[in-house]
């Protein structure tokens, strides 16, 4: 165990304090905070259409952090799919293809890995909403997105 810890430190990785259970708990706490913040930001967006471009980045950062702590947190992934879909809307009738692709990826991940009933509904709704966007509302091509596995939704670099 000591050797494994030394190898992790030498490689620049630090195991979560308290192990996997603590990481899963931290991930759930971050997801709960993101979910609460998302509710508030949706209310703000509903009352003021000019602030849309400023919203949801903090929610997405919390969800990214939750997924970094526990990649099997399907609730965080379902919410991330929803938030990415919200972020894709440019407010001028067009959608950002990169956010749409990330949104679809998160929703498909939840469906593929057997998310719970509420997460499955979120994932299906995300995919359905994406399918309803007219092609002319997505001006860029998928090739315009940098698909770097070290990046998480363009918000931060993963450490592992």
Phi, psi and omega in degrees: 000317180296320179296317179298319179295319179295320178296318179298316180295316180297326181276355179093006178258140175239125180294147180298139178295127180090358175083198185294324180296318178295322179295318179295320178295316178299318179298317179295320178296317178296320179295318179297318178296317179296320181295318178295315179296322178298318178302315181296314183292329175295321177296319178297315180297324180291333182264348182210103185286350181274352183261001184308320183288344180265350185267162169079347179296319179291324177296315180297322178297318177297318180293320176301316179295319178299317180291325176298322179287326182209097184294345179268009178285091185289333177294318177297320180293320178296315178295322178298320177300318178294316181294319178297323176296316177299318181291335182292334182289116183277356177082358180239020181089002178243164183231145178278118184298325183294316176295322179297318179296316178296320179299312179298318180300316180295316180297316179295324178299315180298315181293321182291327185258015171071054176298158178296174184304314182294319180291325177295320177297314178302313182298315178297319179296322178296311182297318179297316180297320178296318181295334181277350180287125180294141182306325181290347178274359178241088189289331183268158178267154178305331181293347179282352181266136172277120181256072181266119181296341178281348179260145177242103177056028177068013185255331181198160178269134177288147179266348179226000000 
